[in-house]
Amino acid sequence: MVSKSRLSGIVLLPLIAILVYVPSVNAAPPSMSLDGVAIGNSYSCNTSSCSSLCSNHINCSASATLTTTDANDVIVVIAQCGIFANCGSNFPTPSSVDNITSIVDDAGHPWTLRAAYTPPHGRPIWEYFTVADSPLSSDRINVTWSGSNVYVGFVALGVSGANTQHPWDPSRKLPAEQTLSSGCTDPRTCTINFSPVAAQDFVMVSTAINDDQSCQGIPPFHNIANAIYGQAETDAIVTHIGGSNAVSFTCSNSSPVTILGDGLQGPGQN
């Protein structure tokens, strides 16, 4: 005969095993990461000179091929126009600003405008995005501008682990904007401060530079790429879990004209 105490032991053992293997509900969400970069310019340069690729300097375009390794990437195109203080066809008149008329890619993705920062005194910066359900293989992206400014270009980047349904941080303060004429008094330094809502945002800062070297002193940000002969810079950082999510980016020892800050959020955010 089997005693009641022995029956209790037989029943409890599998229950204990089940409790041990229950996964933690507090596991950290997967972090976003860069999954490919491409640079598009409207001219071709060699060691001695540069030549424009624009036909008759009208409706200039730039193109680049982007390759990624992961499915469900958010693809962001950050585009700029101009190499000096502004982008107008009638340079240096600040009221005349060329605009993007189209953005297409070989894979036929639908592109959505996220931001168009076109200050009256400063170079404009645009953000477009799409979602790639599958990895991209040498996907050619082409951006076309109106007007006759030959200095146009963009940085295209794929970000894996982002929220494909609601990619952008919902903070009302984003995108964040700053210009030399309105918020930065030192012509060699400009700082932009903003606070994304979510932890582990993939934060991007784009800087239009007035014919100078790239931004210095950018850590903890890291440089992703520079377009338009180095005058259109994109830097990035992933915000931390816990504590303040305040972000501060300073472009120093350069000639920043316009700065745009924005952030992609992770899959756990709405």
C-alpha positions in Angstrom: 0.0 0.0 0.0 1.3 3.5 -0.9 1.1 6.0 2.0 -0.4 9.5 1.7 2.9 11.1 2.3 4.5 9.3 -0.7 1.6 10.3 -2.9 2.1 14.0 -1.9 5.8 13.8 -2.9 4.9 12.3 -6.3 2.4 15.1 -7.0 4.6 18.0 -5.9 7.7 17.2 -7.9 6.3 18.1 -11.4 4.7 21.2 -9.9 8.1 22.4 -8.6 9.6 21.8 -12.0 6.9 23.9 -13.7 7.5 26.8 -11.4 11.2 26.8 -12.0 10.9 27.2 -15.7 8.3 30.0 -15.8 10.0 32.8 -17.9 10.5 36.2 -16.3 8.0 38.9 -17.4 10.5 41.6 -16.7 13.0 40.7 -19.4 14.4 43.7 -21.3 13.0 44.4 -24.7 15.4 43.8 -27.7 17.4 46.8 -28.5 17.3 48.5 -31.9 20.4 48.5 -34.1 21.7 49.9 -37.4 21.2 47.5 -40.3 22.7 49.1 -43.3 23.7 52.6 -44.5 23.8 54.2 -48.0 24.8 57.7 -49.1 23.4 59.5 -52.1 24.9 62.5 -53.7 24.2 64.6 -56.8 27.8 64.8 -58.0 30.8 62.6 -58.6 34.2 63.4 -57.1 37.7 62.2 -57.7 41.0 63.3 -56.0 41.1 66.6 -57.8 37.6 67.8 -58.6 33.8 67.2 -58.4 31.3 67.2 -61.3 27.5 67.5 -61.0 25.4 64.6 -62.1 22.4 67.0 -62.7 21.3 67.6 -66.3 21.3 71.3 -67.0 21.2 71.9 -63.2 17.4 71.4 -63.2 15.4 69.1 -60.9 18.6 67.5 -59.4 18.4 64.0 -58.0 20.6 61.7 -55.9 20.6 58.0 -55.6 22.2 55.2 -53.6 21.8 51.4 -53.1 20.9 50.1 -49.7 21.5 46.5 -48.5 20.1 45.2 -45.2 20.2 41.8 -43.4 17.0 41.7 -41.4 13.3 41.6 -42.2 10.9 44.2 -40.9 13.4 47.1 -40.8 12.3 50.7 -40.7 14.1 52.5 -43.5 14.8 56.2 -43.0 16.0 58.6 -45.6 17.4 61.9 -44.3 17.8 64.4 -47.1 19.4 67.8 -47.3 20.0 70.5 -49.9 22.8 73.1 -50.2 26.4 73.3 -49.1 26.6 76.8 -47.7 24.0 78.8 -45.6 20.8 77.8 -47.4 19.3 75.8 -50.3 17.4 78.1 -52.5 17.9 78.1 -56.3 18.3 81.9 -56.1 21.1 81.6 -53.5 21.7 83.5 -51.3 18.0 84.6 -51.0 16.7 82.7 -47.9 13.1 82.8 -49.0 13.7 80.6 -52.0 14.0 76.9 -50.9 14.1 73.9 -53.2 11.9 71.0 -52.2 11.8 67.3 -52.6 9.4 66.3 -55.4 9.7 62.5 -55.3 11.4 59.6 -53.6 11.2 56.1 -55.1 13.1 52.8 -54.8 13.5 49.7 -56.9 11.5 47.6 -54.5 8.5 49.9 -54.8 8.0 50.8 -51.2 5.6 53.6 -50.3 7.5 56.5 -48.7 5.9 58.7 -46.0 7.1 62.2 -45.1 8.0 62.4 -41.4 9.5 65.8 -41.2 10.2 68.8 -43.4 12.2 71.4 -41.5 12.6 74.4 -43.8 13.6 77.4 -41.7 13.6 80.8 -43.4 17.3 81.3 -42.5 19.1 78.0 -42.8 19.3 74.8 -44.7 16.3 72.4 -44.9 16.3 68.9 -43.6 13.7 66.2 -44.6 12.9 62.8 -43.2 11.1 60.1 -45.1 10.5 56.5 -44.0 9.1 53.2 -45.1 9.0 49.6 -43.7 10.8 46.8 -45.5 9.1 43.4 -44.9 12.1 41.5 -46.2 15.9 42.3 -46.3 17.0 44.7 -49.1 19.5 43.6 -51.6 21.1 46.6 -53.4 17.8 48.4 -53.4 18.3 51.7 -55.4 16.7 54.7 -53.7 16.3 57.9 -55.8 15.4 61.3 -54.4 14.6 64.3 -56.7 14.5 68.0 -55.8 12.9 70.9 -57.5 14.9 74.0 -58.5 18.5 74.2 -59.6 20.7 73.7 -56.5 23.2 71.1 -57.5 24.3 70.2 -54.0 21.7 67.7 -52.9 22.1 64.4 -51.1 20.8 62.0 -48.5 21.7 59.3 -46.0 19.5 56.2 -46.0 19.6 53.8 -43.1 17.9 50.6 -42.1 17.0 50.1 -38.4 16.2 46.6 -37.1 14.1 46.0 -34.0 12.0 49.2 -34.4 8.2 49.4 -34.1 6.9 48.7 -37.6 3.3 49.8 -36.8 4.2 53.0 -35.0 7.9 53.7 -35.8 8.3 57.2 -34.3 8.5 58.2 -30.6 5.2 59.9 -29.9 6.6 62.8 -27.9 5.0 66.1 -29.0 8.5 67.7 -28.9 9.7 65.5 -31.7 11.1 66.1 -34.2 13.2 68.7 -32.4 14.6 71.6 -34.4 17.4 74.1 -33.9 19.0 76.7 -36.2 22.0 78.9 -35.8 19.9 82.0 -36.4 17.3 81.3 -33.7 19.0 79.3 -30.9 22.7 79.1 -31.3 24.7 82.3 -30.9 28.2 80.8 -31.4 28.8 80.2 -35.2 31.2 77.3 -34.4 28.9 75.5 -31.9 25.2 74.5 -31.7 23.4 72.3 -29.1 20.0 70.7 -29.3 18.2 69.2 -26.3 15.1 67.1 -26.3 13.5 64.2 -24.4 12.1 61.1 -26.2 9.2 59.4 -24.4 10.5 55.8 -24.6 13.6 54.1 -23.3 15.8 52.4 -25.9 14.8 54.8 -28.7 17.1 54.9 -31.7 17.8 58.6 -31.7 19.0 60.3 -34.9 20.4 63.9 -35.2 21.0 65.4 -38.6 23.2 68.5 -39.0 23.5 70.9 -42.0 27.1 72.2 -42.0 28.2 75.5 -43.7 31.2 74.4 -45.8 33.3 73.2 -42.8 34.5 70.0 -41.2 32.2 67.5 -39.6 30.8 68.0 -36.1 33.5 67.5 -33.3 32.9 66.3 -29.8 29.7 64.3 -30.5 30.1 61.3 -28.1 28.2 59.5 -26.8 26.6 59.8 -30.2 28.4 58.0 -33.1 28.6 59.1 -36.7 26.5 57.1 -39.2 27.4 58.9 -42.4 27.9 62.3 -44.1 26.5 63.3 -47.5 26.9 66.4 -49.8 30.7 66.4 -49.5 30.6 66.0 -45.8 28.2 68.9 -45.2 25.1 66.8 -44.3 25.8 64.8 -41.2 23.8 62.1 -39.4 24.7 60.8 -36.0 22.8 58.4 -33.7 22.5 56.9 -30.2 20.2 54.4 -28.4 18.7 55.8 -25.2 19.1 53.9 -21.9 16.6 51.9 -19.9 15.8 53.6 -16.6 16.6 57.1 -15.5 16.2 60.2 -17.6 15.9 59.9 -21.4 17.0 63.5 -21.9 19.2 63.8 -25.0 21.7 66.5 -25.6 23.7 66.8 -28.9 26.4 69.4 -29.5 28.1 70.0 -32.9 31.3 71.9 -32.0 34.3 73.2 -33.8 32.4 73.2 -37.1 29.8 75.5 -38.7 26.3 74.0 -37.9 23.5 75.8 -39.6 20.4 73.6 -38.9 19.9 70.6 -36.6 17.0 68.1 -36.6 16.6 65.5 -33.9 14.2 62.5 -33.9 13.7 59.0 -32.5 12.4 55.6 -33.6 10.7 53.6 -30.8 10.9 49.9 -30.0 8.2 47.2 -30.7 6.8 47.4 -27.1 5.6 51.0 -27.5 2.4 52.3 -29.1 
